[in-house]
Protein backbone atom coordinates (compact mmCIF):
# COMPACT_ATOMS: atom_id res chain seq x y z
CA UNK A 1 0.00 0.00 0.00
CA UNK A 2 2.42 2.68 1.21
CA UNK A 3 6.10 1.90 0.76
CA UNK A 4 7.76 5.22 1.56
CA UNK A 5 6.47 8.00 3.77
CA UNK A 6 7.73 11.52 4.21
CA UNK A 7 6.73 12.82 7.62
CA UNK A 8 7.02 16.58 8.10
CA UNK A 9 7.23 17.61 11.75
CA UNK A 10 7.73 20.82 13.63
CA UNK A 11 7.99 21.71 17.30
CA UNK A 12 4.24 22.26 17.73
CA UNK A 13 2.02 20.40 20.16
CA UNK A 14 0.58 18.52 17.18
CA UNK A 15 3.88 16.85 16.23
CA UNK A 16 3.36 13.78 18.46
CA UNK A 17 0.01 13.11 16.76
CA UNK A 18 1.63 13.42 13.34
CA UNK A 19 4.31 10.92 14.37
CA UNK A 20 1.75 8.54 15.85
CA UNK A 21 -0.31 8.55 12.65
CA UNK A 22 2.79 8.06 10.51
CA UNK A 23 4.02 5.23 12.71
CA UNK A 24 0.64 3.48 12.43
CA UNK A 25 0.58 3.76 8.63
CA UNK A 26 4.22 2.70 8.29
CA UNK A 27 3.91 -0.27 10.65
CA UNK A 28 0.73 -1.50 8.97
CA UNK A 29 2.19 -1.32 5.48
CA UNK A 30 5.86 -2.07 6.13
CA UNK A 31 6.87 1.37 4.89
CA UNK A 32 10.16 3.20 5.26
CA UNK A 33 9.96 6.68 6.74
CA UNK A 34 11.89 9.89 6.17
CA UNK A 35 11.25 12.38 8.95
CA UNK A 36 11.77 15.97 7.85
CA UNK A 37 11.97 19.16 9.88
CA UNK A 38 12.28 22.35 7.83
CA UNK A 39 13.74 25.46 9.40
CA UNK A 40 12.84 28.68 7.65
CA UNK A 41 15.49 31.39 7.71
CA UNK A 42 15.43 35.04 6.74
CA UNK A 43 18.32 36.34 4.64
CA UNK A 44 21.10 37.83 6.70
CA UNK A 45 19.97 36.48 10.05
CA UNK A 46 22.70 34.25 11.38
CA UNK A 47 23.81 33.64 14.89
CA UNK A 48 23.25 31.64 18.02
CA UNK A 49 19.47 31.61 17.46
CA UNK A 50 19.84 29.62 14.24
CA UNK A 51 22.46 27.32 15.77
CA UNK A 52 20.18 26.66 18.75
CA UNK A 53 17.18 26.13 16.47
CA UNK A 54 19.09 23.63 14.37
CA UNK A 55 20.28 21.75 17.46
CA UNK A 56 16.72 21.55 18.80
CA UNK A 57 15.47 20.43 15.38
CA UNK A 58 18.09 17.68 15.23
CA UNK A 59 17.06 16.46 18.70
CA UNK A 60 13.43 16.42 17.58
CA UNK A 61 14.20 14.42 14.43
CA UNK A 62 16.54 12.01 16.22
CA UNK A 63 13.92 11.37 18.90
CA UNK A 64 11.27 10.72 16.24
CA UNK A 65 13.60 8.35 14.40
CA UNK A 66 14.31 6.43 17.62
CA UNK A 67 10.57 6.16 18.29
CA UNK A 68 9.97 4.77 14.79
CA UNK A 69 12.88 2.32 15.06
CA UNK A 70 11.61 1.11 18.46
CA UNK A 71 8.32 0.26 16.74
CA UNK A 72 10.16 -1.68 14.03
CA UNK A 73 9.75 1.06 11.41
CA UNK A 74 12.91 1.86 9.44
CA UNK A 75 13.45 5.61 9.57
CA UNK A 76 15.88 8.26 8.46
CA UNK A 77 15.77 11.95 9.16
CA UNK A 78 16.72 15.32 7.79
CA UNK A 79 16.86 18.85 9.13
CA UNK A 80 16.75 21.34 6.29
CA UNK A 81 17.18 25.10 6.34
CA UNK A 82 15.46 27.09 3.61
CA UNK A 83 14.48 30.68 2.99
CA UNK A 84 11.26 31.78 4.65
CA UNK A 85 8.22 30.71 2.64
CA UNK A 86 9.93 27.67 1.09
CA UNK A 87 9.02 24.96 3.61
CA UNK A 88 6.31 23.38 1.44
CA UNK A 89 8.60 23.29 -1.58
CA UNK A 90 11.28 21.52 0.45
CA UNK A 91 8.84 18.97 1.86
CA UNK A 92 7.68 18.23 -1.68
CA UNK A 93 11.29 17.97 -2.89
CA UNK A 94 12.00 15.42 -0.15
CA UNK A 95 8.93 13.43 -1.17
CA UNK A 96 10.07 13.40 -4.78
CA UNK A 97 13.63 12.46 -3.82
CA UNK A 98 12.56 9.33 -1.93
CA UNK A 99 9.63 8.46 -4.20
CA UNK A 100 7.14 8.89 -1.37
CA UNK A 101 3.79 7.19 -1.66
CA UNK A 102 2.38 9.29 1.21
CA UNK A 103 3.21 12.58 2.93
CA UNK A 104 2.11 12.95 6.55
CA UNK A 105 1.93 16.51 7.86
CA UNK A 106 0.26 18.44 10.64
CA UNK A 107 -1.75 21.60 10.40
CA UNK A 108 -1.66 24.72 12.51
CA UNK A 109 -4.66 26.79 13.41
CA UNK A 110 -3.87 30.02 11.57
CA UNK A 111 -6.31 32.87 11.52
CA UNK A 112 -8.35 33.32 8.36
CA UNK A 113 -6.30 36.42 7.53
CA UNK A 114 -2.95 34.61 7.88
CA UNK A 115 -4.23 31.71 5.78
CA UNK A 116 -5.47 34.16 3.13
CA UNK A 117 -2.22 36.13 2.99
CA UNK A 118 0.33 33.34 2.97
CA UNK A 119 -1.53 30.05 3.01
CA UNK A 120 -0.40 27.29 5.30
CA UNK A 121 2.43 24.88 4.60
CA UNK A 122 0.00 21.97 4.71
CA UNK A 123 -2.33 23.67 2.20
CA UNK A 124 0.56 24.29 -0.17
CA UNK A 125 1.70 20.67 0.14
CA UNK A 126 -1.83 19.38 -0.51
CA UNK A 127 -2.29 21.49 -3.62
CA UNK A 128 1.12 20.76 -5.14
CA UNK A 129 1.76 17.13 -4.16
CA UNK A 130 1.73 14.32 -6.70
CA UNK A 131 1.10 11.71 -4.00
CA UNK A 132 -1.56 11.42 -1.28
CA UNK A 133 -1.22 13.70 1.74
CA UNK A 134 -2.48 12.83 5.21
CA UNK A 135 -3.10 15.99 7.23
CA UNK A 136 -3.25 15.39 10.98
CA UNK A 137 -5.15 18.09 12.89
N, C-alpha and C positions, 0 to 999 in steps of 0.2 A: 504494500500500500504506500507507505512513506519510507523512503530509503535514506534520505538526507534532509535534516532539518537545520535551518538557521534560526537561532533564538536570539532576539535582540532584547537586551536588558539594560536597565538604568538603575539608579539608586533610589527609585521611588518605592513607596510601600506596596505597590502592585507587583514588583519584581518577583517575590516568592511565588505568587500565583501563576505568573508567566512560566517560571521554571517548573512548577508542579504540573502544569498542563503539558508542557513540552516533554517532561520526563514520562508522563503517562502515554503520550502518543509514541514516543521513541521506544519505550519498553514493549508496548503492544505490537509494534510493527518491526522491531529489530533495527531501527534506524540509527544512523550515526548523527551526531549533533555538533554543530559549530555554534558556540556561544559568542556573541558579539556585543561589545559595549563601545558606543561611539561618543567620543568627547568632541564637542564643538568649540572651536577656538576663534577668537577675533584676531584679525591681523595686528601684529605689533604687540600683543599682550603675551609676555613671556615672564616667567619668574617662578617663585616658590609655589604660587597658587596652582599653576599648571602641573608642576612636578608632583605636588600633593594630590591633585585630582587624578593624575595618571596612576600613582601608587594605590590610591583607594579603588580605582577602576580595576587594576590588576588583581587586587585582593578579592573584589567582587567576582570577577570572572574565574579566578582560581578556585574560590569556594564553590561556585556553581558547577565547575568541572568535576570537582571532588564529589559533590552530591550526585551528579549523573553517574560517575564511575562506580560509586558505592551501590547504585541501583542496577549495575550491570549494563549501563548505557555508555558506549564509547563516545568520548567528547573531546573536543579541542576548543581553544578559545583565542580570541583576538581583542585587543584594545586598540582602537583606531582614532586618530585625531584628524579632524577635518575642519574646514572653514565653517563658520556658523551658517546654518541653513542647508547643509549638505548631508545631514545624518541619513535621511531616507535614501539618497542616492548611494551612499556607502553600504547601507544594509542590502540594497538591491544588488550592488556589485558583489558583495560577499555571497549572496544567494546564487548569482550567476556563476561565480568562480567555483563553487562546490557542486553545482548542478542540483540545487535544493528542490525537493518535491513539496516542501511546506515551509513557510516562514511563520514563526510564532512571535508575537509582539504584544506589548501592553498598550493601553491607552491612558492618557491623562485627561482630567476633567478641565479643559480650557474653557474660558468664557466664550460666548458666541462671537464677541468682537475679535478675540485673539484667533479663534478658528477661522473667521472670515478674512482677517488680514494675512495670516501666514499659513494657515492650515496646520494640521498636526502631522507629526512624522508618520503615525499609523495610517492616516488618511492618504498621505502621499504614497506610502508603500502599497496600500490596497489598490490605488488607481493605476500604479505603474508596474506592478508585479506581473510576471508571466506564469507564476505558479500560485497555488492557493495560499491564502493568508488567514491564520487564526488570530483574531484579536481578543485578548483576554482583558476584560474590564477590571 
